[in-house]
């Protein structure tokens, strides 16, 4: 909704604004994501969360915060994801993000708990192959307890590595698409505007 402005222009405009709304802070965080300023993005999303006037908006802001924090502080990202699960235990987008984060944490118990939670929300992910699955085996510390989880090729936000990609837009687009589903916004695609390749 901000025309063909670049993320830098949007961020500068919003930084100078004396009065910012929830949506302004979401836009500011997204501009920072595109710029690769993940900590600033997380901070903007945190302020948005404080201004949220509905539960979906709160979860949406925290979801974005957790996704941004994944690139600067995995423990903080996990704390935010765990908080979201307590606030919205039936939200599958949140469960996917939490599970993806725990896969990179090295915390086997956390992986098992997040995997169980995801399976409870979507039992179709276990057992036989579903939609070109990738089988993930989770071995819980030294015990012969193996939880096999079959996940579909569709993942709301795939955190395949915690090193930010060359194109920061990849991160922003995936996080914001999931955010749109959480807060129930129109499913218009997020991404660069045709008139400016680096605009939001």
N, C-alpha and C positions, 0 to 999 in steps of 0.2 A: 504493500500500500504506500510505499515511499518513492514511487517512480523509479527512475533509472539512476538513483544516487548510489555511489559506491559504499561499501561497508564503512570505510573511513569517514566519508561525509556524513553518514547516518550517525555514527558514533559521536563525531564532533558536535553535530547539531543537538543530539540528546544530552551530551555532557554539559552543554551550555544552557540547557533548559532549566529554569528555576523550579518548575512544577512538573513532576513526572508521574504518570499513571502506571498501573500494573502493566498495561500493554507496552508502554514506553520502555520499561525495564526489560521486558521480554525481548523487544526489538534491539535494545542496547546489548543485551547478552548475545543475541544472535549475530549482531554486527561484530562483536568481539570474537565469536567463534570463527567467522569467516576470516578474520584477521589473524587467527592463530593465538589470540590472547585469552587462553583458557581460564586462567585464574580470574581475570577481570570479568569474563563471561559468568563464571560461577558466582562472583560477588553480585553482579547485576541480577542474576536469577534468584539469589537469596533475598534481595530487597523486594523483588516481585512476589516471592513467597510470603513475605511479611505483609504485603498489601493485598494478597488474594482474598476475595470476598466469597468464594465458593470452594468446596472441597476439590472439585476437578481442577480449578485454577491453581490451588495450592499444590496438588500432586503434579500438575504439569510443570510448574516452576521448579519444584524439587527434582523432577525427572531430568529437566535440562541441566540443573546444577550438578547432579550426579554424573551425567554424561560428560560435562565439561571437566569436572574434577578428575575423571578417569585418566586424563592426560597429564595431570600435575601431582595428584596425591590419591593413589588407589585406596589407602585406608579411609580417607575422608569421603571418597566416592561411595565406599561400602557402607559407611555409617549413615550416609544420606539414603542409600538404597534400602537399608534395614529399617530406617524410620518410615519410608514410604510404604513398605510392606505392612508395618503396624497400622498405618493410617488407611491403607487401601489394600487389604489382603486378597481381594478378588480381582485385582487389576492385572491382567495378563501382560500388558506392556511393561509394567513395573517388574513383574516376575522374570520376564526375559532379560531385562537390563541387569537386574540383580544377579541372575544366573551367569550372564556373560562376564560380569565383573569378578565374581568369585572364581570363575575358571582361570583367571589370570592372577589370582591372589596367592595361590599355593596353600590355601587353607582348605584342607580336604574335608573337614567337618562342615565348613561353610558351604562348600560345593555340594555336598550331599544334602544339606538342609535346603539350599536354594533349588536343587534339582527335584527334591521331593515336593516342594511347594509348587514348582512349575507343573509337575506331573499331576498334582491334585487339581490344578486349574484346567489342565488339558490332558486327560487320560489318553487321548489319541496319540500322544507323543511316545508312549511306551509300547513295547511289543513289536509287532511287525512293521515293516517299512511304510512310512507315510511321506508322500511328496518328496522323493529323492532324498532320503534321510542321511544324516551323518551320525554314526553311533559313537557315543561318548561314554567311556567306562570310567567310573569314579571309584577309586580304591581308598577306603577309609583307613587311615594310619595303622599299618601293621596287622589289621584284622582281615579275615578272609571275607569281609563284607564288600561285595561289589555291586554297585548300583548301575545297571545299564540303562542309559537314557537315549532314546532315539528322537532326534529333533529334526524338524522339517527344514528344507532349504530356505524357507522364509524366516527371517529373524528381524524384528523391528529395528534394532540397532545392533549390528554385528561389530563387536569389539574384537577384531581378529588380532590386533596388536596394539600395544599402548604407546607406540611411537607414532606421533601424528603424521598423517600422510602428507605428501607434497601439496596436494590440493586440499586446503583447509575446508573448502566447500563441501567435501564428501562428509565430513563430520557434522557440519551444520545442517545439511539437508536431512540426514538420517535422524538426527535428534529432533529436528523440528517436525518431521512427518509423524513421528511417534507422539510428540507433544500435541499435534493437531488431533490425533485420535483420542488422546486422553481428555482433552478439554472439550471435545465434540465440535471442533471448528469444521468449516467446510473442507472437503478433501482436495482443495486446490494444491497443485504441486509446489513445493518450495524449491528454489534454486535461482540461478542467475537469470536476469531479465535479458531478452534477446538483444536489446539495444546497448547493453554494456556487460561484457563478459564477467566483470568482477563485481557486479551489483547484486544486491539481495533480491 
